[in-house]
Amino acid sequence: MSTNPINILQDAQAQDQAAEINATAYDSLWAGGDIPIQELSRMEQIMLSNDKLYVVLAVVLIIWVGIVLLLLRNDRRLKEVERSVAERIPDMDDEL
Amino acid sequence: MTESLVNIKRYTLVRNTVIVWVTGVLLAGFLLDIPKISILEHTARNLYFHVPMWFTLMAAVFVSAYHSFKVLKSGDLLSDIRALQAARVGAFFGVLGLVTGIVWSKFTWYVGTDVWWNFDPRQSMVTLQLLIYGAYFVLRSALDDPLKRGRIAAVYNLFAATTTPFLLYVIPRQMQSLHPGAEGNPAFSEITHPIMRLVFYPAIIGFIGIFWVIYTQRVRTAFLKYRVTQDPEL
């Protein structure tokens, strides 16, 4: 094995090709055997352009939407608890 | 009572602005074309996400130190809540910065080696800094009386804040490093394309905004805990 990055890449590609021969039915699709089965749809064309960068954008946006929903939910819960604590525990005249 | 703690109206306004702002930053970070540089390629976009973690940590350190200073001046327990929560959320962003840096360097500069960690001065110093903050949390957990804990922790926290600029900025710039501004490496301003700055600076503001939202939520939670249990530690 060489430590030259380019050789390593070539080795990896050779391994990929060897693996393709042994591909199971399960992974034959993504191993690249028969695709593209049909012409790329408009959405696929966009998503695959620019080294598939927009796939990453989609993933990041999904995560971000999830985080935002979590933050908003936290706020709603906090408001509820603050209200019920304020009702049950009268204001303290401490130095806080 | 809670109204005096956090201005809910202002909080909601800032929170919504942050949500829209960061969404815009994410879109711009991926959609704007950047110059293709060999080795870096698309990973240059990590500038928008990895580097703001450190700006956020620095902002959190300032907030935390400011409130620790107020604890020493007035013994205010509420300031102690703020100092702790700012440090906690700040350390969280620091860990994110460290991990994202490891991943970035592994697949960019350390390709073809088995190296994940190469003792880059900035990485090492930042790890040290996070350990210093780790000791702050441990110190707090060892003290039971909230008022006494607030004062002792404030003194230590001011020490931790003082070491931060040296460990994050001063020392790494004296040594060979992958990071810009270090010896043998041009400074950020000389190598960064204008289009990238257009995203980078708003990204810093956006991530500090996210910090502020989480920090405020935690302060509110800690205050609730204080009202119920008389101990704000969270």
HADDOCK unambig.tbl for C-alpha pairs under 7 A between the chains (distance, minus, plus):
assign (segid A and resid 3 and name CA) (segid B and resid 112 and name CA) 5.53 0.50 0.50
assign (segid A and resid 3 and name CA) (segid B and resid 113 and name CA) 6.79 0.50 0.50
assign (segid A and resid 4 and name CA) (segid B and resid 112 and name CA) 6.39 0.50 0.50
assign (segid A and resid 5 and name CA) (segid B and resid 111 and name CA) 6.39 0.50 0.50
assign (segid A and resid 5 and name CA) (segid B and resid 112 and name CA) 4.86 0.50 0.50
assign (segid A and resid 8 and name CA) (segid B and resid 112 and name CA) 6.69 0.50 0.50
assign (segid A and resid 57 and name CA) (segid B and resid 30 and name CA) 6.29 0.50 0.50
assign (segid A and resid 82 and name CA) (segid B and resid 224 and name CA) 6.82 0.50 0.50
assign (segid A and resid 91 and name CA) (segid B and resid 1 and name CA) 6.73 0.50 0.50
assign (segid A and resid 96 and name CA) (segid B and resid 76 and name CA) 6.19 0.50 0.50
assign (segid A and resid 96 and name CA) (segid B and resid 77 and name CA) 5.81 0.50 0.50
assign (segid A and resid 96 and name CA) (segid B and resid 78 and name CA) 5.66 0.50 0.50
